[in-house]
Amino acid sequence: MEATITSKGQVTLPKPIRDRLDLKAGDRIAFVMEEDGTLRVTPITGSVMALAGMLPRPATPLSQDEMDEVIAGAAVRGDRPR
């Protein structure tokens, strides 16, 4: 399959690829360049709600005060999410 790059750098994915990846208007895709120069296109799918239950519950749940203390300590130390 082939596609043409427009003057704006845009490419229309051929319909068989859109169908195979179940892509629709407004969907997002990720491009990954492999070491050998191969370009991999991956659909970015799912919602935040799909992550529910992914992590196990802690053995001992923290109270609201304990959570506030941990968050405040991280803010004071300047910890940043990774």
Backbone torsions as a table, in degrees:
resi	resn	phi	psi	omega
1	MET	NA	147.1	179.2
2	GLU	-130.2	157.8	174.5
3	ALA	-143.9	160.5	-179.7
4	THR	-111.8	139.8	176.5
5	ILE	-88.3	129.7	179.7
6	THR	-79.1	173.1	178.4
7	SER	-63.3	-21.1	177.2
8	LYS	-90.2	3.0	179.5
9	GLY	82.0	15.2	-178.4
10	GLN	-94.1	149.6	177.9
11	VAL	-130.3	135.7	172.7
12	THR	-93.5	121.3	177.8
13	LEU	-69.8	133.6	178.2
14	PRO	-58.5	147.2	-176.6
15	LYS	-53.7	-42.6	179.6
16	PRO	-59.7	-33.4	177.8
17	ILE	-71.9	-44.7	177.7
18	ARG	-59.5	-41.3	179.2
19	ASP	-64.9	-45.4	-177.7
20	ARG	-62.2	-38.5	179.9
21	LEU	-89.6	0.4	-178.6
22	ASP	54.7	46.0	-179.3
23	LEU	-93.9	141.6	178.2
24	LYS	-131.0	166.8	179.3
25	ALA	-53.2	131.4	179.5
26	GLY	93.1	-14.1	177.2
27	ASP	-67.2	156.5	-179.9
28	ARG	-110.3	148.7	176.5
29	ILE	-131.5	154.8	177.8
30	ALA	-112.9	142.0	176.1
31	PHE	-109.3	130.2	177.7
32	VAL	-126.1	123.5	177.9
33	MET	-92.1	118.2	179.9
34	GLU	-78.8	162.3	-179.4
35	GLU	-56.4	-35.1	-177.2
36	ASP	-83.7	5.5	178.8
37	GLY	92.4	-3.3	177.6
38	THR	-70.7	137.2	177.5
39	LEU	-100.8	126.1	178.5
40	ARG	-108.2	131.4	178.0
41	VAL	-111.0	125.0	-177.5
42	THR	-127.9	130.2	176.1
43	PRO	-69.0	141.4	173.8
44	ILE	-97.3	105.4	-174.1
45	THR	-124.4	170.5	175.5
46	GLY	94.9	166.4	178.2
47	SER	-124.6	168.7	177.9
48	VAL	-59.7	-33.9	-178.7
49	MET	-63.0	-25.1	179.1
50	ALA	-68.5	-17.0	179.6
51	LEU	-82.7	-11.8	-177.9
52	ALA	-57.1	131.2	177.3
53	GLY	82.7	3.3	-177.8
54	MET	-68.4	-37.7	-179.8
55	LEU	-98.0	144.3	178.6
56	PRO	-70.4	154.4	176.4
57	ARG	-70.4	145.0	178.2
58	PRO	-65.4	149.4	179.6
59	ALA	-58.9	-40.8	178.0
60	THR	-124.1	107.8	-180.0
61	PRO	-62.2	146.1	177.2
62	LEU	-87.6	147.5	174.1
63	SER	-77.1	167.3	177.5
64	GLN	-59.3	-41.3	179.1
65	ASP	-63.0	-40.2	179.0
66	GLU	-65.6	-41.2	177.9
67	MET	-63.7	-43.7	178.3
68	ASP	-59.5	-39.8	-179.9
69	GLU	-65.0	-42.9	178.6
70	VAL	-64.0	-43.5	-179.9
71	ILE	-64.9	-43.8	179.6
72	ALA	-62.8	-41.3	178.4
73	GLY	-62.5	-41.0	178.7
74	ALA	-65.7	-37.6	179.8
75	ALA	-66.4	-40.6	-179.8
76	VAL	-65.3	-40.4	179.9
77	ARG	-76.1	-14.3	-178.7
78	GLY	78.4	23.2	178.6
79	ASP	-60.5	142.2	178.4
80	ARG	-122.7	146.3	175.6
81	PRO	-61.8	148.9	179.7
82	ARG	-92.8	NA	NA
